[in-house]
Amino acid sequence: MRPMHRFSSDDVSIAYIDESPDAGAGEPIVLVHGFASSHAVNWVNPGWVKTLLADGRRVVALDNRGHGASDKPHDPAAYASDVMAQDVRRLMDHLGIARADVMGYSMGARITAHLALANPERVRSALLGGLGIHLVQGVGLPLGIADAMEASSLADLTDPMQRMFRAFADQNRSDLQALAACIRGSRQTLTPEQVGSIRLPVLVSVGTKDPVAGDPHALADLIPGAEAFDIPGRDHNLAVGDKAHKQAVLDYLKRRP
């Protein structure tokens, strides 16, 4: 069990881990997890934290508001993507990190993109996993996922995507009302012009069997200099900890400016 720390982000208590490699201070990378997940489920359990520490990096990973050990407001307005992006920025302020690589998965990738737009000077590179062109051509997960969170039980649901996310939320013992508010509050797209204005290194990685994220190449084509990586044979859930995904990220971190 990794030690958790807390700080206040505009009166919302945010839990996080901050770990350094054995060799001492390394370049920082901030990890932003996806919907209904947590830093542990998204980054620790699939081996990302271990992999990045072994690569000599300082690893910071937060539980987004509404998730894990962080506060869980029930007001959808508390979950706007730009609000959640500022939680990441305030965490960096709290830790004295002027600039970091930022890696997000799914909802976390949407948050990372909003951070790159609002505070580009703080983001050395943006590593967007599990989110392709739906950053522009979609508003995140279907609203039906919020309804799934509010259903009496998993047994009441028949839609496969609703069942998948409700089962995931139940498995993680989530606050279902907070997650419903999160879905309803974080439905912000970016325009092609906004995405095209991002002027920092970007890697977009999506599983080839992912029905949720949208085409990574279509998104990368909108961002000057961005690269896309197809995570072979993986769906939205299994792509997270895939070995090829990890290697692609490590390779990109070594060659990015």
C-alpha positions as CSV (number, residue, x, y, z in Angstrom):
1,M,0.0,0.0,0.0
2,R,1.6,3.3,-1.1
3,P,1.5,6.2,1.2
4,M,-1.2,8.7,0.3
5,H,-1.0,12.5,0.7
6,R,-3.7,15.2,0.6
7,F,-3.9,18.8,-0.4
8,S,-6.8,21.3,-0.9
9,S,-7.7,22.3,-4.4
10,D,-10.1,25.2,-4.1
11,D,-11.6,23.6,-1.0
12,V,-11.8,20.1,-2.5
13,S,-9.5,17.6,-0.8
14,I,-7.4,15.7,-3.4
15,A,-5.5,12.5,-2.5
16,Y,-2.2,11.7,-4.4
17,I,1.0,9.8,-4.3
18,D,4.5,11.3,-5.0
19,E,7.3,8.8,-5.5
20,S,10.9,9.2,-6.6
21,P,13.2,6.6,-8.2
22,D,15.9,4.9,-6.2
23,A,18.5,7.1,-7.9
24,G,16.9,10.2,-6.4
25,A,15.1,13.1,-8.1
26,G,14.0,12.3,-11.6
27,E,12.0,14.2,-14.2
28,P,8.4,14.4,-13.0
29,I,5.5,12.8,-14.7
30,V,1.9,13.4,-13.5
31,L,-0.7,10.6,-14.1
32,V,-4.4,11.4,-14.5
33,H,-6.8,8.4,-14.4
34,G,-10.0,7.7,-16.1
35,F,-13.7,7.7,-15.1
36,A,-14.7,5.4,-12.2
37,S,-11.1,4.5,-11.7
38,S,-8.4,5.7,-9.3
39,H,-4.6,6.2,-9.2
40,A,-4.3,2.7,-7.9
41,V,-6.6,1.0,-10.4
42,N,-5.3,2.9,-13.4
43,W,-1.6,3.3,-12.7
44,V,-0.4,1.2,-9.8
45,N,-2.1,-2.1,-10.4
46,P,-1.3,-2.3,-14.2
47,G,2.4,-1.6,-13.4
48,W,2.7,2.0,-14.7
49,V,4.2,3.5,-11.5
50,K,6.7,0.7,-11.2
51,T,7.7,1.0,-14.9
52,L,8.1,4.8,-14.7
53,L,10.1,4.7,-11.5
54,A,12.4,2.1,-13.1
55,D,12.9,4.5,-16.0
56,G,14.2,7.0,-13.5
57,R,11.1,9.3,-13.3
58,R,9.4,11.0,-10.4
59,V,5.8,9.8,-10.4
60,V,2.9,11.8,-9.1
61,A,-0.6,10.4,-9.5
62,L,-3.8,11.8,-8.1
63,D,-7.3,10.5,-7.4
64,N,-9.5,12.9,-9.4
65,R,-12.3,14.6,-7.5
66,G,-15.2,12.2,-7.2
67,H,-12.9,9.2,-7.2
68,G,-10.7,7.1,-4.9
69,A,-9.7,8.8,-1.7
70,S,-10.5,12.3,-2.9
71,D,-13.6,14.4,-2.0
72,K,-16.7,13.5,-3.9
73,P,-19.0,16.4,-4.6
74,H,-22.4,15.6,-6.0
75,D,-22.8,18.8,-8.0
76,P,-22.2,18.3,-11.8
77,A,-20.7,21.8,-12.0
78,A,-17.8,20.6,-9.9
79,Y,-16.7,18.3,-12.7
80,A,-16.2,20.5,-15.7
81,S,-13.1,19.4,-17.5
82,D,-11.3,22.7,-17.0
83,V,-12.1,22.6,-13.3
84,M,-10.6,19.1,-13.0
85,A,-7.6,20.3,-15.0
86,Q,-6.9,23.0,-12.5
87,D,-6.8,20.3,-9.8
88,V,-3.8,18.9,-11.6
89,R,-2.2,22.4,-11.9
90,R,-2.8,23.1,-8.3
91,L,-1.2,19.8,-7.3
92,M,1.9,20.7,-9.3
93,D,1.9,24.1,-7.5
94,H,1.6,22.3,-4.2
95,L,4.6,20.1,-5.0
96,G,6.6,22.9,-6.5
97,I,6.7,21.3,-9.9
98,A,7.1,24.0,-12.6
99,R,6.7,21.7,-15.6
100,A,6.0,18.0,-16.1
101,D,5.1,15.4,-18.6
102,V,1.4,14.7,-18.0
103,M,-0.2,11.4,-19.0
104,G,-4.0,10.9,-18.9
105,Y,-6.2,7.9,-19.8
106,S,-9.7,8.3,-21.2
107,M,-11.4,11.0,-19.0
108,G,-7.9,11.7,-17.7
109,A,-6.7,12.4,-21.3
110,R,-9.5,14.9,-21.7
111,I,-8.4,16.6,-18.5
112,T,-4.8,16.6,-19.7
113,A,-5.8,18.2,-23.0
114,H,-7.7,21.0,-21.1
115,L,-4.6,21.5,-19.0
116,A,-2.4,21.7,-22.0
117,L,-4.7,24.4,-23.4
118,A,-5.0,26.5,-20.2
119,N,-1.5,26.1,-18.9
120,P,0.8,25.0,-21.8
121,E,3.9,26.3,-19.9
122,R,3.3,23.6,-17.3
123,V,3.1,20.7,-19.6
124,R,6.3,19.3,-21.1
125,S,4.4,16.7,-23.1
126,A,0.8,15.4,-23.2
127,L,0.4,11.7,-23.3
128,L,-3.2,11.0,-24.2
129,G,-4.3,7.4,-23.8
130,G,-7.7,5.9,-24.5
131,L,-9.0,9.1,-26.2
132,G,-8.7,9.8,-29.9
133,I,-10.9,12.0,-32.1
134,H,-13.7,11.8,-29.6
135,L,-11.9,14.6,-27.8
136,V,-13.3,16.8,-30.6
137,Q,-16.2,14.8,-32.0
138,G,-17.7,13.6,-28.8
139,V,-18.6,14.7,-25.3
140,G,-17.1,11.8,-23.4
141,L,-19.0,8.8,-22.3
142,P,-22.7,8.6,-23.2
143,L,-25.1,10.2,-20.7
144,G,-26.6,6.7,-20.3
145,I,-23.5,5.9,-18.1
146,A,-24.9,8.4,-15.6
147,D,-28.2,6.6,-15.6
148,A,-26.3,3.3,-15.1
149,M,-24.7,4.7,-12.0
150,E,-28.2,5.6,-10.6
151,A,-29.8,2.2,-11.4
152,S,-30.8,0.1,-8.4
153,S,-28.3,-2.6,-9.4
154,L,-26.3,-4.0,-12.2
155,A,-29.0,-6.6,-12.8
156,D,-31.4,-3.8,-13.9
157,L,-29.1,-2.9,-16.9
158,T,-29.1,-4.6,-20.3
159,D,-26.9,-2.2,-22.4
160,P,-23.4,-3.6,-22.7
161,M,-21.6,-0.3,-22.2
162,Q,-23.8,0.6,-19.2
163,R,-23.2,-2.8,-17.7
164,M,-19.4,-2.5,-18.2
165,F,-19.0,0.9,-16.5
166,R,-21.5,0.0,-13.7
167,A,-19.7,-3.2,-13.0
168,F,-16.3,-1.4,-12.9
169,A,-17.7,1.3,-10.6
170,D,-19.2,-1.4,-8.2
171,Q,-15.9,-3.3,-8.3
172,N,-14.1,-0.1,-7.1
173,R,-16.7,0.6,-4.5
174,S,-17.3,4.0,-6.0
175,D,-19.7,6.8,-4.9
176,L,-22.2,6.2,-7.6
177,Q,-23.9,9.6,-7.2
178,A,-20.6,11.4,-7.5
179,L,-19.9,9.4,-10.7
180,A,-23.2,10.3,-12.2
181,A,-22.5,14.0,-11.4
182,C,-19.1,13.6,-13.0
183,I,-20.5,12.2,-16.3
184,R,-23.1,15.0,-16.4
185,G,-20.6,17.8,-15.6
186,S,-17.5,16.8,-17.7
187,R,-19.0,16.9,-21.2
188,Q,-16.8,19.5,-22.8
189,T,-15.5,19.0,-26.3
190,L,-12.6,20.9,-27.8
191,T,-12.9,22.5,-31.3
192,P,-10.4,21.5,-34.0
193,E,-9.0,25.0,-33.7
194,Q,-8.4,24.6,-30.0
195,V,-6.7,21.3,-30.5
196,G,-4.7,22.7,-33.3
197,S,-3.4,25.5,-31.1
198,I,-1.6,23.0,-28.8
199,R,2.1,23.6,-29.4
200,L,3.8,20.9,-27.3
201,P,4.8,17.3,-27.8
202,V,1.7,15.0,-27.9
203,L,1.4,11.2,-28.1
204,V,-2.1,9.7,-28.7
205,S,-2.4,6.0,-27.9
206,V,-5.6,4.0,-28.4
207,G,-6.4,0.3,-28.5
208,T,-7.2,-1.1,-32.0
209,K,-10.4,-2.7,-30.5
210,D,-11.5,0.3,-28.5
211,P,-15.0,1.4,-29.3
212,V,-15.0,4.3,-26.9
213,A,-12.0,6.6,-27.8
214,G,-12.2,7.3,-31.5
215,D,-9.4,7.3,-34.0
216,P,-6.1,8.3,-32.5
217,H,-4.6,9.3,-36.0
218,A,-7.5,11.7,-36.7
219,L,-6.8,13.5,-33.5
220,A,-3.0,13.5,-34.0
221,D,-3.5,14.9,-37.4
222,L,-5.1,18.0,-35.9
223,I,-2.2,18.7,-33.5
224,P,1.0,20.0,-35.1
225,G,3.8,17.4,-34.6
226,A,1.6,14.9,-32.7
227,E,2.2,11.2,-33.0
228,A,-0.4,8.4,-32.8
229,F,0.2,4.8,-31.6
230,D,-2.2,1.9,-32.1
231,I,-2.2,-0.4,-29.1
232,P,-2.5,-3.7,-30.8
233,G,-5.5,-6.0,-30.1
234,R,-6.7,-4.1,-27.0
235,D,-10.1,-2.7,-26.0
236,H,-10.6,0.4,-23.8
237,N,-10.0,-1.4,-20.5
238,L,-7.1,-3.7,-21.5
239,A,-5.2,-1.0,-23.4
240,V,-4.3,0.7,-20.2
241,G,-1.6,-1.6,-18.9
242,D,-0.6,-3.1,-22.2
243,K,3.2,-3.8,-22.6
244,A,3.3,-2.2,-26.1
245,H,1.6,0.8,-24.7
246,K,4.1,1.2,-21.9
247,Q,7.1,0.8,-24.3
248,A,5.6,3.4,-26.7
249,V,5.3,5.9,-23.9
250,L,8.9,5.2,-22.6
251,D,10.3,5.5,-26.1
252,Y,8.4,8.8,-26.7
253,L,9.6,10.3,-23.4
254,K,13.1,9.6,-24.4
255,R,12.9,11.3,-27.8
256,R,10.4,14.2,-27.1
257,P,12.0,17.7,-26.9
